[in-house]
Amino acid sequence: MDTYINKGDYVISEDKTQTIPKAHWFYQDILADVAAGTAKIVEPAVDLPSVKSAACNRIDAKAEALRNTVLTPGSGQMAAYQTKESQATALLADASPTSAKYPDIYNEVGITADTATDVAKAVQAAAEGWRVFGRAVEKARLAGKKAVNVATDVAGVTAAEVAIVWPTV
């Protein structure tokens, strides 16, 4: 029995000596042979680890895109956020804060809030808001990847990826 592997717009013989476009007249002969039981067309073997890896990459990308909806991306911006949060925490514990000690907080007076103390509180609130959202994104990401990695077939991988419940802002 001749076996052909389905490749979408064409089939290829199992021994890889023939490639037949489905639009070609010879493909009709193959279909006739399939109907007669003297040939078969099979789906190509699936590389499940590659399918899982691709799904995990998509999950990671989705998580990063969600994080970027509440943060400005970039390592320089992240450093600025971390510096401001550190200064905000220290300023709120300092009995005599000054612009020399907390320049990033004082930079935002009149922009983010009217006083350095209120800027510091706003910075801390924003940081905690990000952490809450970030935790929810991370939980969804990790649970989704776990479900993908325990899937035993392509349909299971697809189902696991589609079933992820992502947080909203």
C-alpha positions in Angstrom: 0.0 0.0 0.0 1.3 3.4 -0.9 1.4 6.0 1.9 1.4 9.7 1.4 1.9 12.3 4.1 -0.4 15.3 4.1 1.5 18.6 3.9 -1.3 21.0 3.4 -1.3 22.1 -0.2 0.5 18.9 -1.3 1.3 15.3 -0.3 4.6 13.7 -0.2 5.3 10.0 -0.6 6.4 8.2 2.5 9.8 7.4 0.9 10.0 11.2 0.0 10.5 10.5 -3.7 7.3 12.1 -4.9 5.8 15.5 -4.0 2.4 16.0 -5.5 0.5 19.3 -5.3 -3.2 18.8 -4.5 -4.0 20.9 -7.5 -2.1 18.5 -9.8 -4.1 15.9 -11.8 -2.1 13.0 -10.2 -3.5 13.9 -6.8 -6.9 12.7 -8.1 -5.3 9.4 -9.0 -4.0 9.1 -5.4 -7.5 9.9 -4.0 -8.9 7.1 -6.3 -6.3 4.7 -4.9 -7.3 5.8 -1.3 -10.9 5.1 -2.1 -9.9 1.7 -3.5 -7.9 0.9 -0.4 -4.6 0.6 -2.2 -3.2 3.9 -0.8 -3.6 6.1 2.3 -2.9 9.7 3.2 -1.7 10.2 6.8 -1.1 13.3 8.9 2.5 14.1 9.6 4.0 13.1 12.9 3.9 15.9 15.5 6.9 17.0 17.5 5.0 17.4 20.8 8.0 19.0 22.7 8.3 21.6 20.0 4.5 22.3 20.2 4.8 22.7 23.9 7.8 25.0 23.7 6.1 27.2 21.2 3.0 27.4 23.5 5.2 28.3 26.5 6.9 31.0 24.4 3.5 32.5 23.5 2.4 32.3 27.2 5.6 34.2 28.2 5.0 36.8 25.5 1.4 37.3 26.6 2.5 37.7 30.3 5.1 40.3 29.3 2.6 42.2 27.1 0.2 42.3 30.1 3.0 43.6 32.4 3.8 46.3 29.9 0.2 47.6 30.1 0.9 48.8 33.6 4.7 49.6 33.4 6.8 51.4 30.9 9.1 48.7 29.4 12.8 49.0 29.6 15.6 48.3 32.1 16.3 52.0 32.6 12.7 52.7 33.4 12.6 49.7 35.8 15.7 51.1 37.5 13.9 54.5 37.9 10.8 52.8 39.4 13.0 50.8 41.9 14.9 54.0 42.9 11.8 56.0 43.4 10.2 53.2 45.5 13.3 52.9 47.6 13.4 56.6 48.2 9.7 56.7 48.9 10.0 54.1 51.6 13.0 55.9 53.2 11.4 59.3 53.0 8.3 58.1 54.8 10.4 56.8 57.6 12.6 60.0 57.8 11.7 62.7 60.3 13.5 65.4 58.2 13.5 64.5 54.5 15.3 66.8 52.1 15.6 67.0 48.3 19.3 66.2 48.6 18.4 62.8 50.2 15.4 62.0 48.0 15.9 63.7 44.7 13.7 61.5 42.6 10.7 62.0 45.0 11.2 65.8 45.1 11.5 65.8 41.3 7.8 64.9 41.2 6.5 67.4 43.7 3.9 69.5 41.8 3.6 66.8 39.2 2.5 63.6 40.9 1.4 65.3 44.1 1.8 68.6 46.0 4.2 67.4 48.7 7.1 65.0 48.9 5.2 62.9 51.4 2.2 62.6 49.0 4.6 61.8 46.1 6.2 59.0 48.2 2.7 57.6 49.1 1.7 57.7 45.5 4.9 56.0 44.4 4.3 53.2 47.0 0.7 52.8 46.0 1.6 52.5 42.3 4.3 50.0 43.2 1.9 47.9 45.2 -0.7 48.1 42.5 1.9 46.8 40.0 2.9 44.0 42.4 -0.7 42.8 42.8 -1.2 42.8 39.1 2.2 41.3 38.5 1.5 38.4 40.9 -1.8 37.6 39.1 0.0 37.6 35.7 2.7 35.4 37.1 0.2 32.9 38.6 -1.6 32.7 35.3 1.6 32.3 33.4 3.0 29.6 35.6 -0.3 27.7 35.8 -0.7 27.9 32.0 2.8 26.6 31.4 2.3 23.8 33.9 -0.9 22.7 32.1 0.9 22.9 28.7 3.8 20.8 29.9 1.5 18.0 31.3 -0.6 17.8 28.2 -0.2 14.5 26.3 -1.1 15.6 22.8 -1.5 18.7 20.6 -5.1 19.1 21.5 -4.3 19.1 25.2 -1.6 21.8 24.6 -4.1 23.9 22.7 -6.7 23.5 25.4 -4.3 24.3 28.1 -3.1 27.5 26.4 -6.7 28.7 25.6 -7.9 28.0 29.1 -5.5 30.5 30.8 -7.5 33.1 32.6 -5.4 36.3 32.4 -6.0 39.1 34.8 -7.3 42.4 33.6 -6.1 45.9 34.6 
